[in-house]
Amino acid sequence: MNEILIKDTTSFYQKTFNKPAEKVILSPGRINIIGEHIDYNDGYVLPAAIDKIICFAFEKNNTKTANIHAIDLGESFEIDVTAKPELTDTVWTNYLRGVLNQVQLKGHSIEGFNCVFSSNIPSGSGLSSSAALECGFLYGINELFNLDIKPIDIALMGQSAEHWVGINCGIMDQFSSVMGLENKVVKIDCKTLDYTYHEANFVDYSLVLFDSNVKHSLFTSEYNTRRIECGEGLDIIKANYPEIKSFRDCNESHVTSLKDKMTDNVYRRSLYVVKEISRVIQACESLDKGDILNLGKLMFETHDGLSKDYEVSCEELDYLVELAKEEENVIGSRLMGGGFGGCTITLVRKGSEDAVKAKFSKLYSDKFGIELKIHDVKVSNGTSLYKN
């Protein structure tokens, strides 16, 4: 599938600019095995890059203007790369403007260029297409102008670009998009950015994403609200336990002992965060031992926490996880991404995938009248220069 995307993207570039592209960049989406809503709480996450990508084609054009074409949208825009970028009403362009803003803020000087891009990352499904967009675009600029930006700084600049757009995201999406390795998950310490790789060996199980095909409008406002609530909870904990600097220093008793000092929402958000940080550590141990059954159990526990305590699920996602719990060929499932729609990530026994997909599709359609989209994913490499 990716080879077709690469061919179509480079052919579009050739037709548009009457010459072949100088650089072709592949930038993947990501999954997160466990550790949701923990990256902005100084915890640990366990993501991996996947084999769904955005393909970019670049070339210098010896002007001060960048000409950028979004093939899938049939839209394009021009921007003076020497002028200060500003937000516009055309949202997709803002992520790229944010990257150019970062390039300027870091003191890099670039010239004009042509860029086209196309994607097979399903939009709105929680696979972090925005991080792939930011990081792939910046990676291409880095390659094109020999800026010598290190991979981890590409991730950090991508994150800052998204903050500039108005989404106060953590580092996980950009980090995993850039730093992913084939057949590895990466445990990221979101406080120090230390990271370790673990084998992504799911033994007798396949990773299947069941895409609810819904995206509720609560996401942006509720995401920022959760950050505020977690901040309030941590402030209360630190005020009562001065030795604690972040949620990662807590155990459950620190939170439960302060239940009367917190609002119900702040208490439940804080408790979820502490439990989820622990689950990530347990998940790494399970992968290292090849104990995939325990990994699946932890995934179910995470979904329960996201649904009941963190309250970022929705009826459609909860239903998909309930189907998974009742299915003997499934050992783990949870919502993945910010929530309020998007996908569940599910471990399905190899050989039973088609039957499980057909069963879930029918039951989901019968209940909601919505087509269930399904994506098979494999763990793949991070953002890279394509070499034909």
Secondary structure, DSSP 8 states (H G I E B T S, - for coil): -HHHHHHHHHHHHHHHHSS--SEEEEEEEEEESS-TT-GGGT-EE-EEEEEEEEEEEEEE-SSSEEEEEETTTTEEEEEETTS-----S-HHHHHHHHHHHHHHHTT-----EEEEEEE-S-TTSSS-HHHHHHHHHHHHHHHHHT----HHHHHHHHHHHHHHHT----SHHHHHHHH--TTEEEEEETTT--EEEEE---TTEEEEEEEEEEE-TTHHHHHHHHHHHHHHHHHHHHHH-TT--SGGG--HHHHHTTGGGS-HHHHHHHHHHHHHHHHHHHHHHHHHHT-HHHHHHHHHHHHHIIIIIS----HHHHHHHHHHHH-TTEEEEEEESSSSEEEEEEEEETT-HHHHHHHHHHHHHHHHS---EEEE--B---SEE---
